[in-house]
Amino acid sequence: MIMIIKDKSIDGGKGFDWGKVSTEYAKYRDIYPQMFYQKILDLGLCRDGQRILDIGTGTGVLPRNMYSYGGKWTGTDISEEQIKQAKHLSNGMNIDYKAVATEKIDFPEGTFDVITACQCFWYFDHENVMLKLYKMLKPGGKLLVLYMAWLPFEDEIAGKSEGLVLRYSPAWSGARETMHPIQIPNCYKQKFDLIHHEEYQLNVHFSRESWHGRMKACRGVGASLSKKDLQSWESEHLKMLSEISPEEFDVKHCAALAELQVKK
């Protein structure tokens, strides 16, 4: 099923469909180092019987990697193809996945202890979504927003790969990232308190193949380019990597989290 997303504030309004790249997303975007998950655990979240909703779950990266810590996970995503991959990769795990837009989620009031949003928070209609998240959380419940991105100005391979993406998708707004706190829309102040935020650097290990796959699985490439342009981008990117990178390498990334709590 085609699920084209358009938002004038993202990529200049150019449409994208995560379903087009769900196979690569499943294979190449499960890349968070253990430190990323440990930061969550250190907050006392997503563990020990807590009920957790992961919105914009994609291929279920967060629920799958944190399943062993004892949380009871539900994952939702607008893309049926992403959810199909999530179910396949979560075989043997008791994780409930649903293909539904976050704006249309309708769980009962007070269902969850924690709601997580990883790499997806900017896609939502926040005036609508904020109230839904508030109602679905238990009293004192937590909303955890998570993000990780490569640092193009500090890492040569990341910078040159990003430059190639911008040649094909000039309006791609996922470029030129620096380390900064996650921006939480003002409407959340009505029902939530921001109680903690953290930003840190980390290295993520890749091979040429996995970095190429990671770049292909980004919004400005596989989710939005035409078949012809995608083939051309792939050819150029593989050639570039053969010239500038060893067979295996680390890429500098920044990561950030913002922990919000339902107002008392």
C-alpha positions in Angstrom: 0.0 0.0 0.0 1.4 3.4 -1.0 1.5 5.9 1.9 2.9 9.2 0.6 3.5 11.7 3.4 3.6 15.4 2.5 4.3 18.3 4.9 5.3 21.7 3.8 7.7 22.0 6.7 9.6 18.8 5.7 11.7 18.7 2.5 9.9 21.7 1.0 6.7 19.6 0.8 8.2 16.9 -1.3 6.3 13.6 -0.8 8.0 10.5 0.6 6.9 6.9 1.4 8.8 4.8 3.9 7.2 1.7 2.4 9.4 2.1 -0.7 12.5 1.5 1.4 11.2 -0.7 4.2 13.4 -3.6 3.3 16.6 -1.4 3.5 15.2 0.2 6.6 14.9 -3.1 8.3 18.4 -4.2 7.3 20.4 -1.1 7.7 18.8 1.2 10.2 19.0 -1.0 13.3 22.2 0.8 14.2 21.9 2.3 17.7 24.8 1.5 19.9 24.2 0.0 23.4 24.9 3.4 24.9 21.8 4.7 23.3 19.6 2.1 25.0 21.5 2.4 28.3 20.6 6.0 28.5 17.0 5.0 28.5 17.4 2.3 31.0 19.3 4.7 33.3 16.2 6.9 33.4 14.2 3.8 34.7 12.2 3.7 31.5 11.1 0.9 29.1 11.7 -1.9 31.6 10.4 -4.1 34.4 6.8 -4.6 33.4 6.1 -1.1 32.3 3.5 -0.7 29.4 5.1 1.2 26.6 3.8 2.6 23.3 6.4 3.3 20.6 4.8 5.7 18.1 6.4 5.9 14.6 8.0 2.5 15.4 9.1 1.8 11.9 10.6 -1.7 11.8 10.3 -2.0 15.6 13.9 -1.1 16.3 13.2 0.2 19.8 10.8 -2.5 21.0 12.9 -5.3 19.6 16.2 -4.1 21.1 14.7 -3.3 24.5 12.3 -6.3 24.7 14.7 -8.3 27.0 14.4 -5.6 29.7 10.9 -6.6 30.6 8.7 -3.9 29.2 5.4 -4.7 27.6 5.6 -3.1 24.2 3.1 -1.9 21.6 4.4 -0.3 18.3 2.5 1.8 15.8 3.4 3.2 12.5 1.6 4.8 9.5 3.3 2.5 7.0 1.9 -1.0 6.6 5.2 -2.1 5.0 7.2 -1.0 8.0 4.9 -2.8 10.4 5.1 -6.0 8.2 8.9 -5.8 8.6 8.6 -5.1 12.4 6.4 -8.2 12.8 8.8 -10.4 10.9 11.9 -9.2 12.8 10.1 -9.5 16.1 9.2 -13.2 15.6 9.0 -14.9 19.0 8.5 -11.6 20.9 5.2 -10.7 22.4 5.0 -7.2 20.8 1.7 -5.8 19.5 2.1 -3.9 16.3 -0.5 -1.8 14.5 -0.4 0.0 11.2 -2.1 3.3 12.1 -1.2 7.0 11.9 -0.3 8.5 15.3 -3.1 11.1 14.8 -5.6 8.3 14.7 -4.4 6.2 17.6 -7.2 5.5 20.1 -6.1 3.5 23.1 -8.1 3.8 26.3 -7.2 6.5 28.8 -4.3 5.6 31.2 -3.1 2.7 29.2 0.6 3.3 29.2 3.4 4.1 31.6 5.7 5.3 28.9 5.3 6.6 25.3 8.4 6.7 23.1 9.0 8.5 19.9 12.3 7.8 18.2 13.4 9.5 14.9 9.8 10.5 14.2 8.6 13.3 16.5 8.7 16.1 13.9 6.2 14.3 11.6 3.2 14.7 13.9 0.3 17.1 14.0 1.3 18.1 17.6 -1.8 20.1 18.5 -3.8 16.9 17.9 -1.3 14.3 19.0 -0.3 16.0 22.3 -3.7 15.5 23.8 -3.9 11.9 22.7 -0.5 11.1 24.2 -1.6 12.8 27.5 -4.8 10.8 27.7 -3.2 7.5 26.9 -0.6 7.9 29.7 -1.1 7.0 33.3 -0.9 9.7 35.9 2.8 10.7 36.2 3.5 8.8 32.9 6.5 9.7 30.7 6.9 10.8 27.1 10.4 10.0 25.8 11.6 11.6 22.6 14.8 10.2 21.0 17.0 11.1 18.2 20.3 10.2 16.6 22.0 11.7 13.5 25.4 11.7 11.8 27.5 14.9 12.1 28.3 16.0 8.5 30.6 18.9 9.5 32.7 16.7 11.8 32.8 13.5 9.8 34.2 13.5 6.2 32.4 10.3 5.0 29.1 11.6 6.5 29.6 15.0 5.0 30.3 13.8 1.5 27.5 11.3 1.5 25.1 14.0 2.7 26.3 16.3 -0.1 25.5 13.7 -2.7 22.0 13.3 -1.2 21.5 17.1 -1.5 22.4 17.0 -5.1 19.5 14.8 -5.8 17.1 16.2 -3.1 18.1 19.8 -2.7 15.2 20.6 -0.3 15.9 17.6 2.0 15.6 19.1 5.5 17.4 16.2 7.2 20.8 17.7 6.3 23.3 19.9 8.1 22.7 18.4 11.5 24.6 19.6 14.6 24.3 18.6 18.3 21.5 20.4 20.0 18.6 19.7 22.4 15.4 18.2 20.9 12.9 21.0 20.3 9.6 20.3 22.0 6.6 22.3 20.6 5.1 24.8 23.0 1.7 23.0 23.1 3.2 20.2 25.2 3.6 22.7 28.0 -0.1 22.5 28.6 0.0 18.9 29.8 3.7 18.0 30.3 6.7 19.1 32.1 10.2 18.7 30.5 12.1 17.0 33.4 15.3 16.0 31.7 17.2 16.4 28.4 20.6 15.1 27.3 22.8 15.4 24.3 25.9 13.4 23.6 28.3 12.2 20.9 28.9 8.6 19.9 30.5 6.6 17.1 28.6 4.1 15.0 30.4 1.4 13.1 29.7 0.6 9.5 31.0 -1.3 6.5 30.8 0.3 3.0 27.7 -1.8 2.4 25.9 -1.0 5.6 26.7 2.8 5.3 25.4 2.8 1.7 22.3 1.0 2.9 21.8 3.4 5.8 22.1 6.4 3.4 19.7 4.7 0.9 17.2 4.2 3.7 17.0 7.9 4.5 14.1 10.1 3.6 16.0 12.1 0.9 17.0 9.0 -1.0 15.0 5.7 -1.0 11.8 7.1 0.4 11.4 9.9 -2.2 13.6 9.5 -5.3 12.3 8.1 -8.6 13.6 4.7 -9.6 15.9 6.3 -12.2 17.3 8.9 -9.8 17.8 6.2 -7.1 19.8 4.0 -9.4 22.0 7.0 -10.4 22.5 8.0 -6.8 23.4 4.5 -5.8 26.0 4.2 -8.5 27.6 7.5 -7.6 27.5 6.8 -3.9 29.2 3.4 -4.2 31.9 4.9 -6.4 32.5 7.7 -3.9 32.8 5.3 -1.0 35.3 3.2 -2.9 37.4 6.3 -3.2 37.2 7.9 0.2 36.5 5.2 2.8 38.2 2.0 4.0 36.1 -1.2 4.0 35.0 -0.6 7.6 34.9 2.7 9.5 33.1 4.6 12.3 30.8 7.6 11.7 30.5 10.4 14.2 26.9 10.9 15.4 25.1 13.0 17.9 22.2 11.6 20.0 19.6 13.4 22.1 16.7 12.6 24.4 14.0 14.6 26.0 12.0 13.2 28.9 8.6 14.7 29.6 6.2 13.9 32.4 2.5 14.3 32.7 1.7 17.3 34.9 0.6 16.5 38.4 
